[in-house]
C-alpha cells in the first residue's frame, strides 16, 4: 500500500473514545481486500499506520494497569475494579513488531505495581519492568504495605526506586502509596515510615536527583511518615525555587472500614467522610506535608506496642546497666566481651604523642646512622647521550 494514506489525516490527531479514526478505517478496509495468501498482512502497511494500530491495541488509558492489587489489600472500588489485560501477544510475533510496539505500551499506559501482605515483595521479587524499558516509562505507581523495615519488600522496593531514579529519564508522574493494615488485618503495627527506612532513603535520593517531574506521596488507611520527614522532602524538592514544570504533593486516602455494628457511626472515624455517601467521596485528598506526618502521641503508642510484641528491645539504649552486670551492653552490638582500646599502642612510631606510665614505643627496627656518608654528583651525560 502506498504512503498516500498517511496524508488523509494527521497521525498525531487526537480522537475521542469510540470515535472512528478515518485512517484506520481505510487501512482496515484495504486489509480486507488484500489477498489471504500472504502470511503477514500487517507488514504491508506503512510504519505510521502500523504504529497507530499498535496504539489502538495496547493502550488502555485512562484505565490503570494494576499488577498485584489483589494481594495488596483494600483499595477504592473506583480505583481498582479488576485486572485490566493488555493483548501483548503481538509483541511475540516478530522482532520488528516487538521493537515498534514495546515503547508504545510502556509510554502511553499507567502501570501500578504492588507489594504483598506481611512484608512479601509481591510484584517486586524481581524488577516488574526490565531496566531496558525503564526509559520508556512516563506514568508509574508503586504501592507499598508499611511493615518492618527489615522485611524483603522494603529492600526490594527501595532498590526499584533507585533504579528508576537512574534509568527512567522520561518519567513524568510517579505515585508512591504507603498503606497500613491497622484498619483490617492488624498484622504489623509498624505503620509509620521512619527516616532510616530503606524506602525513605530511596525517596530522598529520588527527590535530590530531580529524576521525576511530578511526584505524589500518598498515605493510605491511616499510614504516616515520621515527624518532619515530609517537610524535609518538600524543602529538598523546592530548594532551588518553585519550578513551573515540576511539583511534589502529598495526599491521604481511606477505604472507610465498616464501623462496629453495636456502635453505628454516621461518619468515618478515620477520614471523617459521611458513611452513606461513598459515591461522592474523592479517591484521595491533597494535604500539606504536615498532614501526612505522625504526631508524638501516636509515635509513643506504636513504640509501646512494639515493646509489647518484642520487636524492640525491652529497655532504652541510654539506660545505665544494672549493678553486677557492667558488661551487658558493651561491644559494637550491645553484647559480647568488652573491647580493649589499643588504638594508641598500634600507632606507628613518631606519631603516638606523649607516652603514659607503662607504655613503650614500638619500632620496626633500631634506627642507626651510616658510618660513612657517600655523595655523588650527577651530570647531564648521565641522562642524555652525547651526539658528536
WOMOWO-V102887 format. One record per pair of residues at least 4 apart in sequence whose ideal C-beta (glycine too) atoms are under 8 Angstrom apart, sorted by the first residue. I is the first residue (numbers start at 1). J is the second residue. D is the distance in Angstrom with one decimal. If there is no record, write none. Layout:
# WOMOWO-V102887
{{I/J/D} {I/J/D}}
This chain:
# WOMOWO-V102887
{{1/5/6.5} {1/27/7.9} {1/30/5.8} {1/44/5.7} {1/45/6.1} {1/46/6.9} {3/7/7.9} {3/46/4.9} {4/8/7.9} {5/23/6.2} {5/26/5.9} {5/27/6.4} {5/30/7.7} {5/46/6.8} {5/49/6.2} {6/11/6.7} {6/23/7.5} {6/46/6.0} {6/48/5.2} {6/49/6.9} {8/22/6.0} {8/23/5.5} {8/26/6.6} {9/13/5.6} {9/21/7.5} {9/22/5.4} {9/23/4.9} {11/23/7.5} {11/48/5.0} {11/51/7.7} {11/52/6.4} {15/19/4.5} {15/20/7.8} {15/21/5.4} {20/24/7.9} {20/25/5.7} {21/25/6.4} {21/52/7.2} {21/56/7.7} {22/26/6.5} {23/27/6.3} {23/49/6.7} {23/52/6.5} {24/28/6.2} {24/49/7.7} {24/52/6.0} {24/53/6.9} {24/56/6.7} {25/29/6.6} {26/30/6.2} {27/31/6.3} {27/45/6.1} {27/49/5.2} {27/52/8.0} {27/53/7.3} {28/32/6.6} {29/33/6.7} {30/34/6.9} {31/41/5.7} {31/44/7.7} {31/45/7.7} {34/38/6.6} {34/41/5.5} {34/44/6.4} {38/44/7.3} {40/44/7.8} {40/94/7.9} {42/50/6.3} {42/53/7.3} {42/97/7.5} {43/50/7.9} {43/96/7.7} {45/49/4.2} {45/50/4.9} {45/53/7.3} {46/50/6.9} {47/51/6.3} {47/100/7.4} {48/52/6.7} {49/53/6.6} {50/54/6.6} {50/97/8.0} {50/100/6.6} {51/55/6.4} {51/100/6.3} {51/104/6.8} {52/56/6.6} {53/57/6.2} {54/58/5.7} {54/90/7.1} {54/97/7.7} {54/100/6.4} {54/101/4.2} {54/104/5.1} {54/105/7.9} {55/59/5.2} {55/104/5.5} {55/108/6.8} {57/87/5.9} {57/90/6.3} {57/101/7.8} {58/86/6.0} {58/87/7.1} {58/88/7.2} {58/90/7.6} {58/101/6.1} {58/104/5.7} {58/105/4.3} {58/108/7.8} {58/109/7.5} {59/104/6.8} {59/105/7.5} {59/108/4.6} {59/109/6.0} {60/65/6.5} {60/84/5.6} {60/86/6.4} {60/109/6.1} {61/108/6.2} {61/109/6.0} {61/110/6.7} {63/84/5.3} {64/79/7.4} {64/80/7.5} {64/84/7.3} {64/110/5.1} {64/111/7.9} {64/112/5.7} {64/141/7.3} {65/84/5.5} {65/86/6.5} {65/109/5.5} {65/110/6.6} {65/111/5.0} {65/112/6.9} {66/80/5.5} {66/83/6.2} {66/84/7.1} {66/112/5.0} {66/114/7.0} {67/83/7.6} {67/111/7.0} {67/112/7.0} {67/113/5.2} {67/114/6.9} {67/123/5.1} {67/128/6.4} {68/72/5.9} {68/113/6.2} {68/114/3.9} {68/115/7.2} {68/116/7.0} {68/122/4.5} {68/123/4.0} {68/143/7.9} {69/75/6.3} {69/80/5.0} {69/83/7.3} {69/112/7.2} {69/114/5.3} {69/143/7.5} {70/83/7.7} {71/114/6.9} {71/116/4.4} {71/117/6.4} {71/120/7.5} {71/122/5.6} {72/114/3.7} {72/115/6.6} {72/116/7.0} {72/117/7.6} {72/122/6.8} {72/143/5.6} {72/145/6.7} {72/179/7.3} {73/117/6.5} {73/145/6.5} {73/179/6.0} {73/181/6.5} {73/184/7.0} {73/185/8.0} {73/221/7.8} {74/183/8.0} {74/184/6.3} {74/221/7.0} {74/255/4.5} {74/257/7.8} {75/79/5.2} {75/80/4.4} {75/255/6.9} {76/80/7.1} {76/253/7.1} {76/255/6.3} {76/283/5.1} {77/81/6.3} {78/283/6.3} {79/283/5.3} {86/105/6.7} {86/109/7.4} {88/92/7.6} {88/105/7.0} {89/93/7.5} {90/97/5.8} {90/101/6.0} {91/97/6.7} {91/98/4.9} {91/101/5.7} {91/102/6.3} {91/105/7.6} {92/98/7.5} {93/97/5.2} {93/98/7.8} {94/98/6.9} {95/99/6.3} {96/100/6.5} {97/101/5.6} {98/102/5.8} {100/104/7.5} {101/105/6.2} {102/106/6.5} {102/133/6.4} {102/136/7.3} {103/107/5.5} {103/133/8.0} {103/136/4.8} {104/108/5.8} {105/109/6.2} {106/111/7.7} {106/129/7.2} {106/133/5.3} {106/136/3.9} {106/137/5.7} {106/138/8.0} {107/136/4.7} {107/137/7.1} {107/138/5.2} {107/170/7.4} {108/138/7.5} {109/139/7.3} {110/139/4.0} {110/140/7.3} {110/141/6.8} {110/173/7.7} {111/128/7.7} {111/129/7.3} {111/137/7.6} {111/139/7.4} {111/140/5.8} {111/141/6.9} {112/140/7.7} {112/141/3.5} {112/142/7.6} {112/143/6.1} {112/175/7.6} {113/122/7.7} {113/123/4.3} {113/124/6.8} {113/128/4.4} {113/141/7.2} {113/142/6.2} {113/143/7.1} {114/122/5.5} {114/123/6.0} {114/143/4.1} {114/144/7.9} {115/120/6.6} {115/121/6.0} {115/122/4.1} {115/123/7.2} {115/124/6.1} {115/143/6.8} {115/144/5.3} {115/145/5.2} {115/153/4.5} {115/157/6.4} {116/120/3.3} {116/121/6.7} {116/122/3.7} {116/145/7.2} {116/153/7.1} {117/145/6.3} {117/181/7.2} {117/185/7.0} {117/187/7.0} {118/147/7.1} {118/151/8.0} {118/187/5.8} {118/188/7.3} {119/145/7.4} {119/147/4.2} {119/148/6.1} {119/151/3.0} {119/152/6.3} {119/153/5.0} {119/154/7.4} {119/188/7.4} {120/152/7.2} {120/153/6.1} {121/125/4.8} {121/152/5.2} {121/153/4.7} {121/156/4.7} {121/157/7.5} {122/153/6.9} {123/128/4.8} {124/128/6.6} {124/153/6.6} {124/156/4.3} {124/157/5.5} {124/160/5.9} {125/156/7.0} {127/131/6.6} {127/160/6.0} {127/163/6.6} {128/160/7.5} {129/133/5.6} {129/134/5.9} {129/137/6.9} {130/134/7.5} {131/163/6.3} {131/167/5.6} {133/137/7.4} {134/163/6.8} {134/164/5.9} {134/167/4.0} {134/168/4.7} {135/167/6.2} {135/168/6.6} {135/169/5.4} {135/170/6.0} {136/170/6.9} {137/164/7.1} {137/168/4.9} {137/170/6.8} {137/171/5.2} {138/170/5.8} {138/171/6.3} {138/172/4.8} {138/173/7.1} {139/171/7.9} {139/172/6.4} {139/173/4.6} {140/164/7.0} {140/168/7.3} {140/171/6.2} {140/173/7.2} {140/174/5.4} {140/175/7.5} {141/174/7.6} {141/175/4.3} {141/176/7.8} {141/177/6.9} {142/157/6.5} {142/160/7.2} {142/161/6.9} {142/174/7.5} {142/175/7.2} {142/176/5.1} {142/177/7.1} {143/177/4.5} {143/179/6.8} {144/153/7.0} {144/154/7.8} {144/157/5.4} {144/176/7.1} {144/177/6.7} {144/178/5.3} {144/179/7.0} {144/199/6.3} {145/153/6.8} {145/179/5.4} {145/180/7.9} {145/181/6.7} {146/178/5.4} {146/179/6.5} {146/180/5.2} {146/181/7.9} {146/188/7.5} {146/190/6.4} {146/191/4.7} {146/192/7.4} {146/193/6.2} {146/223/5.0} {147/151/4.9} {147/153/6.4} {147/154/6.8} {147/188/4.9} {147/190/5.9} {148/154/7.5} {148/188/6.3} {148/190/5.2} {148/311/7.2} {149/154/5.3} {149/190/7.5} {149/194/7.1} {149/196/7.2} {149/197/4.8} {149/198/6.2} {150/154/7.3} {151/155/7.6} {152/156/6.0} {153/157/6.0} {154/158/6.3} {154/197/6.5} {154/198/4.8} {154/199/5.8} {155/159/6.4} {155/198/5.4} {156/160/6.5} {157/161/6.5} {157/198/7.6} {157/199/5.6} {157/202/7.7} {158/162/6.6} {158/198/3.7} {158/199/5.0} {158/201/6.6} {158/202/4.1} {159/163/6.5} {159/202/7.7} {160/164/6.6} {161/165/6.4} {161/176/7.7} {161/199/6.9} {161/202/4.0} {161/203/6.8} {161/205/7.8} {161/206/5.9} {162/166/6.9} {162/202/5.2} {162/205/6.2} {162/206/7.8} {163/167/5.8} {164/168/4.0} {164/171/6.4} {164/174/7.7} {164/206/7.8} {164/211/7.2} {165/202/7.5} {165/205/5.9} {165/206/4.7} {165/209/5.2} {165/211/4.6} {166/209/8.0} {166/211/7.6} {168/211/6.7} {168/212/7.6} {169/211/7.7} {171/211/6.8} {171/212/5.1} {171/213/7.7} {172/212/7.3} {172/213/5.2} {172/214/6.2} {173/212/7.5} {173/213/7.5} {173/214/4.9} {173/216/7.6} {174/206/7.8} {174/212/4.5} {174/214/7.3} {174/215/5.3} {174/216/7.2} {175/216/4.7} {175/218/6.1} {176/199/7.8} {176/203/6.8} {176/215/7.5} {176/216/7.3} {176/217/5.2} {176/218/7.0} {177/218/4.5} {177/219/7.9} {177/220/5.4} {177/253/7.8} {178/193/6.0} {178/199/7.7} {178/217/7.5} {178/218/7.3} {178/219/5.6} {178/220/6.6} {178/223/4.8} {178/225/7.8} {179/220/4.0} {179/221/5.3} {179/223/5.7} {180/191/3.6} {180/220/7.2} {180/221/5.0} {180/222/5.2} {180/223/3.8} {181/185/4.5} {181/186/6.2} {181/187/5.5} {181/188/6.5} {181/191/7.4} {181/221/7.5} {182/186/5.8} {182/189/7.0} {182/191/5.3} {182/221/7.2} {182/222/5.7} {183/221/5.1} {183/222/6.1} {183/255/7.4} {183/257/4.7} {183/270/6.8} {184/221/7.7} {184/257/6.4} {189/302/5.7} {189/305/4.5} {189/306/6.2} {189/309/7.1} {190/302/7.2} {190/306/7.0} {190/311/7.4} {191/222/6.9} {191/223/5.1} {191/224/6.9} {191/302/7.2} {192/223/7.5} {192/224/5.0} {192/225/7.1} {192/226/6.2} {192/294/5.0} {192/298/7.3} {192/299/6.8} {192/302/5.8} {193/197/4.9} {193/199/6.6} {193/200/5.4} {193/223/7.4} {193/224/7.4} {193/225/5.2} {193/226/6.3} {193/229/7.3} {194/200/6.7} {194/226/4.8} {194/229/8.0} {195/200/5.5} {195/226/5.3} {195/229/5.5} {196/200/7.0} {196/201/7.1} {197/201/7.0} {198/202/6.5} {199/203/6.4} {200/204/6.7} {200/225/7.8} {200/226/7.5} {200/229/6.5} {201/205/6.6} {202/206/6.3} {203/207/6.3} {203/217/7.4} {203/233/6.6} {204/208/6.2} {204/232/7.8} {204/233/7.0} {204/236/7.1} {205/209/6.2} {206/211/5.7} {206/212/6.6} {206/215/7.5} {207/215/7.1} {207/233/5.5} {207/236/5.1} {207/237/5.1} {207/248/7.1} {208/236/6.1} {210/246/7.3} {213/245/6.1} {213/246/4.9} {213/247/7.6} {214/246/6.9} {214/247/5.2} {214/248/7.7} {214/249/8.0} {215/237/7.3} {215/247/7.4} {215/248/4.5} {215/249/7.5} {216/248/7.6} {216/249/5.2} {216/250/7.5} {216/251/6.2} {217/225/7.9} {217/230/7.1} {217/233/7.2} {217/248/7.5} {217/249/7.7} {217/250/5.3} {217/251/7.6} {217/292/6.9} {218/250/7.6} {218/251/4.7} {218/252/7.3} {218/253/6.0} {218/284/5.6} {219/223/4.7} {219/224/6.2} {219/225/7.0} {219/250/7.5} {219/251/7.5} {219/252/5.3} {219/253/7.5} {219/292/4.6} {220/252/7.7} {220/253/4.9} {220/254/7.4} {220/255/7.9} {221/253/7.5} {221/254/6.0} {221/255/6.0} {221/270/7.6} {222/254/7.2} {222/270/5.4} {224/292/6.5} {224/293/6.2} {224/294/3.8} {224/298/6.9} {225/229/4.7} {225/230/5.0} {225/292/5.4} {225/293/5.1} {225/294/6.9} {226/293/7.0} {226/294/6.7} {227/293/5.0} {227/294/5.9} {227/295/7.1} {227/296/7.0} {227/299/7.1} {228/232/6.0} {228/293/6.8} {229/233/6.7} {229/293/6.7} {230/234/6.4} {230/250/5.8} {230/289/3.8} {230/290/7.1} {230/292/5.1} {230/293/5.2} {231/235/6.2} {231/289/4.4} {231/290/6.6} {231/293/7.4} {232/236/6.2} {233/237/6.2} {233/248/6.7} {233/289/7.2} {234/238/6.6} {234/248/6.2} {234/250/7.8} {234/289/4.6} {235/239/6.2} {237/246/7.6} {237/248/4.4} {238/242/5.5} {238/248/7.6} {249/286/5.7} {250/286/7.2} {250/287/5.7} {250/288/6.8} {250/289/5.6} {250/291/6.6} {250/292/4.7} {251/284/4.2} {251/285/6.0} {251/286/5.0} {251/287/6.3} {251/292/7.8} {252/271/7.2} {252/284/6.4} {252/285/5.6} {252/287/5.5} {252/291/6.5} {252/292/6.4} {253/283/6.1} {253/284/3.9} {253/285/7.3} {254/268/6.4} {254/270/5.2} {254/271/3.8} {254/273/7.3} {256/268/4.4} {256/270/7.4} {256/271/6.6} {256/273/6.4} {256/275/6.5} {256/278/7.0} {256/281/7.6} {257/270/7.8} {259/263/6.7} {259/264/5.9} {259/265/4.4} {259/269/7.0} {259/275/7.1} {260/264/7.6} {260/265/8.0} {265/269/6.2} {265/275/6.6} {266/274/6.5} {266/275/6.2} {266/276/7.5} {267/272/5.4} {267/273/6.6} {267/274/5.7} {267/275/6.4} {268/272/6.1} {268/273/5.0} {268/274/7.8} {268/275/6.1} {271/285/7.8} {273/277/7.6} {273/278/8.0} {273/281/5.0} {277/281/6.8} {287/291/3.0} {287/292/6.3} {289/293/7.0} {294/298/4.8} {294/299/5.6} {294/302/8.0} {295/299/7.1} {296/300/6.3} {297/301/6.5} {298/302/6.3} {299/303/6.3} {300/304/6.3} {301/305/6.5} {302/306/6.3} {303/307/6.5} {303/312/6.8} {304/308/6.5} {305/309/6.4} {306/311/4.3} {306/312/4.5} {307/311/7.8} {307/312/5.3} {307/314/6.8} {310/314/8.0} {313/317/7.7} {315/319/5.0} {317/329/7.6} {317/334/7.5} {321/325/5.3} {321/326/5.6} {321/327/8.0} {321/328/5.0} {321/329/5.6} {322/328/7.4} {326/330/7.8} {327/337/7.1} {327/338/5.8} {328/334/7.9} {328/335/7.7} {329/334/5.0} {329/335/7.7} {330/334/7.8} {330/335/7.8} {330/336/7.1} {330/337/7.4} {330/338/4.5} {330/339/7.0} {331/335/5.5} {331/336/3.9} {331/337/7.0} {331/338/7.1} {331/339/6.3} {332/339/7.5} {342/346/5.7} {343/347/7.0} {344/352/5.7} {344/353/7.6} {344/359/7.6} {345/352/7.8} {345/359/6.9} {345/362/7.3} {347/351/5.2} {347/352/4.5} {348/352/7.6} {349/361/5.5} {349/362/6.9} {349/363/5.1} {349/364/7.7} {352/361/6.8} {355/359/4.6} {355/360/7.2} {355/361/6.9} {363/367/7.0} {378/382/5.3} {378/383/7.9} {380/384/5.8} {381/385/7.9} {381/386/5.8}}
